[in-house]
Amino acid sequence: MPKEPKTRRPKAETPKGFRDYFGPEVTERTAMLSRIAEVYRHYGFEALETSAVETVEALGKFLPDVDRPNEGVFAWLDEDKDWLALRYDLTAPLARVYAQHRQSLPTPYRRYAMGPVWRNEKPGPGRFRQFYQCDADTVGTPTVAADAEICGMLCDALEIVGIARGDYLVKINNRKVLNGVMEAAGVLDPADPDRFAHERGIVLRAIDKLDRLGPQGVRALLGEGRKDESGDYTKGANLSEDQAQVVLGFVEARGATGADTLRNLTDLCGRTQTGAAGVAELSQMAELLDAGGYGPDRILLDPATVRGLGYYTGPVFEAELTFEILGEDGKPRQFGSVAGGGRYDDLVKRFTGEAVPATGISIGVDRLLAALRAKGRAQAEGAGPVVVTVMDRDRMADTFAIVAELRQAGIRAEAYLGSPKNFGAQMKYADRRRAPFAIIEGSDEKARGVVQVKDLIAGAQAAQTASLEEWKDRPAQAEVARADLVAHLRALLAK
């Protein structure tokens, strides 16, 4: 007889670039996001939950390659011949929602959103294709008071989850100031923005590398170019010494006080219309934040903060954690950025044809959780449910009655649903579930109107640390009247 074809079974493996999150991780993230949401609501922001799927047209030019809609996103052609994609971030959906519902939404519209986003990019260590974002945005007001409010709210959000003052700085800059500096340095012509685009791109990328390369490395890229340690050569912008000095003066313009920084920026680009407008906006933000109690120990004007060069149109901000951790090479390094944002006044215009001002912040959820763990401030893994054991399958109704009573009293509890034959297996299960207590009611206990309460945490601690005599004097199991079970457990859980 011919052999039957072997059944091909699917591999039990997570797709490349994705990961699974188990109970404690999910609980930890949920708790952190709940605290952040509390701050956002306190500021008057409303929750918004959008579809995980958007049209590729709605996602638009902010994708890496619009000519190939599936490049950078997970996209597919639906039955109506429309390209759909999993959302790439939480900002593009906001622009679509505001354009679609603007007649019924308040202006300004203040919303926060939290949830997963997907990017079809090459995964790497700590870099996944699905991750969480936590955003807050104000749409519909051009005043930088909205930007200042976002920055203050970010400080409060970081502190409420456990990042103490002194362990973070929110750094603020303004894209208009940067454009004013580019104009003063001769690499931006307001009458012809495309002129010097190549040189300006090199300059902007060089500024963004200040932390890694230092002033001398940036100076080399502003000039003829730079050869790195591996011997690779990066061609520079070929600026003159005077031009390069204007750019370097910008990245080093941070003074001892905010007033000093503003004065330095005014000297550099205040003669240009764009630069003067940017300095004025920074000055107004600094005044508002100071009035709100957000001093330089929390928020700092920093011209070296450069982000979203093709995206942001005004103020930009970044939250940087200042404490040190050990890197993969075992050397101490600063933790770095956990949030960023700024003003983007052109996003909604794609839908309406009219400029709609907007500003917002996005918190990197996984990075912030990693920071809290590094500081020992993440929510500790909580105890599991009380496990009610089963001595006799025929008396499962009695077990369910105990579980129901505990749940009605607000005590997390579950019945053991495996085979009751092996009591040791039930105890192993309770340990694996991190159960604080196991409840035992055999036929003898049932007849006497009592239950046994096994204190699994105390028992484990005693077994690890106590001497034999101490262990005997510290019983981890107690007999309790059935009617007193809830009160007894509440007293134990309150300790």
C-alpha positions in Angstrom: 0.0 0.0 0.0 1.3 3.5 -0.8 2.3 5.5 2.2 0.0 8.4 3.2 1.7 11.7 2.6 3.1 13.1 5.8 1.1 15.9 7.3 3.1 19.2 7.1 2.7 21.1 10.3 3.3 24.8 10.6 6.4 26.0 12.5 5.6 27.3 15.9 7.7 30.5 15.6 7.2 34.2 15.8 7.5 36.0 12.4 10.8 37.7 11.8 10.8 41.2 13.3 7.9 40.6 15.7 7.7 39.3 19.2 5.3 38.0 21.8 4.5 39.9 25.1 3.5 37.8 28.1 1.5 38.7 31.2 4.0 40.8 33.3 5.2 42.8 30.2 1.7 43.6 29.1 0.6 44.5 32.6 3.7 46.8 33.0 3.1 48.6 29.7 -0.6 49.0 30.4 0.1 50.5 33.8 2.6 53.0 32.4 0.3 54.0 29.6 -2.6 54.4 32.1 -0.5 56.9 34.1 0.5 58.9 31.0 -3.2 59.0 29.9 -4.1 60.3 33.3 -1.7 63.3 32.7 -3.1 63.9 29.2 -6.7 63.9 30.4 -5.7 66.2 33.2 -4.6 68.6 30.5 -7.9 68.4 28.7 -6.8 66.0 25.9 -9.3 63.5 24.6 -8.6 59.9 23.6 -8.8 58.9 20.0 -8.5 55.4 18.7 -8.2 55.1 14.9 -8.3 52.1 12.6 -5.1 50.0 12.3 -5.6 50.2 8.6 -5.3 53.3 6.4 -5.3 53.9 2.7 -1.8 54.3 1.3 -3.0 57.6 -0.2 -3.8 58.9 3.3 -0.4 57.8 4.6 1.1 59.8 1.7 4.5 61.3 1.2 5.7 60.4 4.7 6.3 56.8 3.5 9.9 56.0 2.4 8.8 55.3 -1.2 5.4 56.2 -2.5 6.1 54.7 -6.0 6.1 51.3 -4.3 3.3 51.4 -1.7 4.5 48.3 0.0 7.9 49.7 0.7 8.2 50.6 4.3 4.6 49.6 5.2 2.6 46.3 5.2 0.3 47.0 2.3 -2.1 45.1 0.0 -4.5 45.7 -2.8 -8.1 45.2 -1.7 -11.0 44.0 -3.8 -11.8 47.5 -4.9 -8.3 47.9 -6.3 -7.3 50.4 -3.5 -4.0 50.1 -1.7 -4.4 49.6 2.0 -1.7 49.5 4.7 -1.2 49.0 8.4 -0.7 52.4 9.9 2.9 53.6 9.9 2.5 56.0 12.8 -0.3 57.7 14.8 0.1 61.1 13.2 -1.0 60.5 9.7 -4.3 58.9 10.9 -4.8 62.0 13.1 -4.5 64.2 10.0 -7.0 62.1 8.1 -9.5 62.1 11.1 -9.3 65.9 11.5 -9.8 66.5 7.8 -12.7 64.1 7.7 -14.5 65.3 10.9 -13.3 68.9 11.2 -16.9 70.3 11.0 -17.9 68.4 14.1 -14.6 68.6 16.1 -13.7 71.5 18.4 -10.9 73.8 17.3 -8.3 73.5 18.6 -8.7 69.7 18.7 -6.6 68.1 21.5 -6.2 64.4 21.3 -4.0 61.6 22.6 -3.6 58.1 21.1 -1.8 55.0 22.2 -1.4 51.8 20.2 0.8 49.6 17.9 2.2 50.7 14.6 3.8 48.6 11.9 6.8 49.3 9.7 8.0 46.9 7.0 11.7 47.6 7.6 14.7 45.3 8.2 14.6 44.3 11.9 17.6 44.3 14.1 18.6 44.1 17.8 15.9 45.8 19.7 14.3 47.0 16.5 10.9 45.3 15.7 8.4 45.7 12.9 5.6 46.2 15.4 5.9 48.6 18.3 3.9 50.9 20.5 3.6 54.7 20.2 2.0 57.1 22.7 1.1 60.5 21.1 -0.5 63.7 22.1 -1.3 66.5 19.6 -3.0 69.8 19.3 -4.5 70.6 15.9 -5.9 73.9 14.7 -3.9 76.6 16.6 -0.7 78.4 15.3 0.3 79.8 18.7 3.4 78.4 20.3 1.5 78.3 23.5 0.4 74.9 22.3 4.0 73.8 21.8 4.9 75.0 25.3 1.9 73.2 26.8 3.0 69.9 25.1 6.5 70.3 26.5 5.2 70.9 30.0 2.8 68.0 29.7 5.7 65.7 28.6 7.6 66.6 31.8 4.7 65.7 33.9 4.2 62.4 32.1 7.8 61.4 32.5 7.7 62.2 36.2 4.4 60.4 36.9 5.8 57.1 35.5 8.9 57.4 37.7 11.6 59.4 35.8 12.7 61.9 38.5 13.7 65.5 37.9 17.4 65.5 37.2 17.2 62.3 35.2 15.7 63.9 32.1 15.8 67.1 30.0 13.3 68.3 27.4 15.4 70.1 24.8 13.7 72.7 22.6 14.8 74.2 19.3 13.0 75.8 16.3 13.2 74.8 12.6 12.8 78.5 11.7 16.0 79.3 13.6 17.8 76.6 11.8 16.6 77.9 8.4 17.7 81.4 9.4 21.2 80.0 10.2 21.2 78.2 6.8 20.3 81.5 5.2 23.0 83.4 7.1 25.5 80.8 6.2 24.7 81.1 2.5 23.2 77.7 1.9 19.5 78.7 1.8 18.1 81.2 -0.7 14.5 82.1 0.3 13.7 83.2 -3.2 14.8 79.8 -4.6 14.5 77.1 -1.8 15.8 74.4 -4.2 19.1 76.1 -4.7 21.9 74.7 -2.5 19.7 71.8 -1.6 22.6 69.3 -1.9 25.0 71.3 0.3 22.2 72.1 2.8 21.4 68.4 3.1 25.1 67.7 4.0 25.1 70.5 6.5 21.9 69.3 8.2 23.1 65.8 8.5 26.4 67.0 9.9 24.6 69.0 12.6 22.6 65.9 13.5 25.9 64.0 14.1 27.2 66.5 16.7 26.8 64.2 19.7 28.6 61.4 17.9 31.4 63.3 16.0 31.9 66.4 18.2 32.6 69.9 16.8 35.7 68.8 14.9 33.9 66.0 13.1 31.1 68.4 12.2 33.6 71.0 11.0 35.2 68.4 8.7 31.9 67.5 7.1 31.1 71.2 6.6 34.4 71.5 4.7 36.0 69.0 2.3 34.9 65.9 4.1 35.8 63.3 6.8 37.4 59.9 6.9 36.1 57.7 9.7 38.0 55.1 11.7 37.3 52.4 9.2 38.8 54.5 6.4 35.4 55.3 4.7 35.3 58.8 3.4 32.2 61.1 3.5 32.3 64.0 1.2 31.6 67.4 2.8 29.6 70.5 1.9 32.7 72.5 0.9 31.7 75.5 2.9 34.1 78.4 3.4 35.6 78.9 6.8 33.3 81.9 7.4 30.2 79.8 6.4 31.3 76.9 8.5 31.8 79.2 11.5 28.2 80.4 11.3 26.9 76.8 11.4 29.3 75.8 14.3 28.3 78.9 16.1 24.7 77.7 15.9 25.3 74.2 17.3 27.4 75.8 20.1 25.0 78.7 20.8 23.6 77.3 24.1 24.5 79.7 26.8 24.6 79.5 30.6 21.0 80.7 30.7 18.1 80.7 28.3 18.5 84.5 27.8 22.2 83.9 26.8 21.1 81.3 24.3 18.5 83.6 22.7 21.0 86.4 22.5 23.5 84.1 20.8 20.9 83.0 18.3 19.8 86.6 17.6 23.5 87.5 16.8 23.7 84.5 14.4 20.5 84.7 12.4 18.4 87.6 13.8 19.0 89.6 10.7 17.1 87.1 8.6 13.3 87.3 8.7 12.9 83.5 9.2 15.5 83.4 11.9 14.1 86.4 13.8 10.6 84.7 13.8 12.1 81.5 15.1 14.0 83.3 17.9 10.8 85.1 18.9 8.9 81.8 19.1 11.6 80.3 21.3 11.6 83.3 23.5 7.8 83.1 23.9 7.9 79.4 24.7 10.6 80.0 27.3 8.5 82.7 29.0 5.4 80.5 29.1 7.3 77.5 30.4 9.0 79.6 33.1 5.6 80.9 34.2 4.4 77.3 34.5 7.3 76.4 36.7 9.3 74.4 34.1 12.8 75.8 34.8 16.1 74.8 33.1 16.4 71.8 35.3 13.5 70.3 33.3 13.3 72.2 29.9 16.3 73.7 28.1 16.7 75.7 24.9 19.3 73.7 22.9 20.1 74.8 19.3 21.9 71.4 18.8 18.5 69.6 18.9 17.8 68.8 15.2 15.1 66.3 14.2 12.5 65.7 11.5 14.2 68.0 9.0 11.7 67.3 6.2 8.7 67.2 8.6 8.7 69.9 11.3 8.0 73.6 10.5 8.6 75.4 13.8 9.4 74.3 17.3 11.0 70.9 17.8 11.5 69.1 21.1 13.1 66.0 22.4 13.1 64.3 25.8 16.5 62.9 26.7 17.3 60.8 29.8 20.5 62.0 31.4 21.4 59.0 33.6 24.0 56.4 32.6 23.5 52.7 31.8 26.0 50.1 30.6 26.1 49.7 26.9 26.5 46.4 25.0 30.2 46.9 25.1 30.1 47.1 28.9 31.0 50.8 29.0 28.8 53.5 30.6 26.7 55.7 28.3 23.8 58.0 28.6 20.4 56.4 28.0 19.4 58.9 25.4 16.1 60.0 23.8 12.7 58.5 24.8 10.4 61.1 23.1 10.3 63.7 20.4 8.0 65.9 18.5 7.4 69.4 17.2 5.2 71.6 15.0 4.0 70.3 11.7 1.8 72.7 9.9 1.5 71.0 6.5 0.1 67.6 7.2 -3.6 68.2 7.2 -3.2 70.5 4.1 -2.7 67.4 2.0 -6.4 66.6 2.5 -8.0 70.0 2.7 -5.8 72.2 0.6 -5.7 74.6 3.5 -2.9 75.0 6.0 -3.9 73.7 9.4 -1.4 74.2 12.2 -0.6 71.3 14.4 1.9 70.3 17.1 2.5 67.1 19.0 4.8 64.7 20.9 5.4 60.9 20.5 6.8 58.8 23.4 8.7 55.7 22.6 6.9 53.2 24.8 9.4 50.4 24.7 12.3 52.8 25.3 10.6 54.4 28.2 9.8 51.0 29.8 13.5 50.0 29.3 14.5 53.2 31.1 12.2 52.5 34.0 13.6 49.0 34.3 17.2 50.4 34.2 16.3 52.7 37.1 14.5 50.0 39.0 11.3 52.0 38.7 9.2 49.7 36.5 6.1 48.2 38.2 7.2 45.1 39.9 5.7 41.8 38.7 2.5 41.5 40.7 1.3 38.5 42.5 -0.9 36.1 40.6 -4.4 34.9 41.5 -5.3 32.9 44.6 -5.6 29.3 43.4 -8.4 27.2 44.8 -7.3 23.5 44.5 -9.5 20.6 43.6 -9.5 17.5 45.9 -12.4 15.7 44.2 -13.6 16.2 40.7 -17.2 15.4 41.8 -17.0 18.5 44.2 -16.0 21.0 41.5 -19.2 23.0 42.3 -17.8 23.6 45.8 -14.6 24.9 44.3 -16.4 27.2 42.0 -18.5 28.6 44.9 -15.3 29.5 46.8 -13.8 31.2 43.6 -17.0 33.1 43.0 -17.1 34.4 46.6 -13.5 35.5 46.4 -14.0 37.3 43.1 -17.1 39.0 44.4 -15.0 40.3 47.3 -12.5 41.8 44.9 -9.9 39.1 45.3 -8.3 37.8 42.1 -8.9 34.0 42.1 -9.1 31.0 39.9 -10.0 27.3 40.2 -7.5 24.7 39.2 -8.8 23.2 36.0 -6.2 20.5 35.4 -6.4 16.9 36.6 -7.0 16.8 40.4 -5.3 13.4 40.8 -1.8 14.9 41.5 -1.9 17.5 44.3 1.8 18.2 43.7 1.0 19.3 40.2 -1.5 21.7 41.5 1.1 23.3 43.8 3.6 23.5 40.9 0.9 25.3 38.9 0.2 27.7 41.7 3.9 28.5 42.0 4.2 29.1 38.3 1.2 31.4 38.4 2.9 33.3 41.2 -0.2 32.7 43.4 0.2 34.2 46.9 -2.1 31.6 48.4 -3.6 28.2 47.6 -7.0 27.2 49.1 -7.6 23.6 50.0 -11.0 22.1 50.9 -11.0 18.3 51.1 -14.0 16.2 52.2 -12.8 16.4 55.8 -12.5 20.2 55.7 -15.9 20.4 54.1 -17.5 18.3 56.8 -15.9 20.5 59.5 -16.7 23.8 57.9 -13.1 24.9 57.4 -10.5 25.4 54.6 -6.7 25.2 54.6 -4.9 28.4 53.5 -1.5 27.7 52.2 0.7 30.9 52.2 3.0 30.2 49.2 5.0 33.3 49.4 5.8 32.9 53.1 6.5 29.3 52.6 8.9 30.0 49.8 10.7 32.7 51.7 11.0 30.5 54.8 12.3 27.6 52.8 15.0 29.8 51.3 16.2 31.8 54.4 14.9 30.3 57.6 16.6 27.6 59.8 14.8 24.4 60.4 13.6 25.6 63.8 12.5 28.9 62.4 10.7 27.2 59.6 8.8 25.0 62.0 7.8 28.0 64.1 6.6 29.9 61.0 3.8 27.8 59.6 3.0 28.5 55.9 -0.4 26.9 56.2 -3.4 27.7 58.4 -6.8 26.3 59.0 -9.5 28.9 58.8 -13.3 28.7 59.3 -14.9 28.6 55.8 -17.1 31.7 56.8 -13.9 33.7 57.7 -12.0 32.9 54.5 -12.5 36.3 52.8 -11.7 38.3 55.9 -8.6 36.2 56.5 -7.3 36.6 52.9 -8.0 40.3 53.0 -5.9 40.7 56.1 -3.0 38.7 54.6 -3.1 40.6 51.3 -3.1 43.9 53.1 0.3 43.2 54.8 
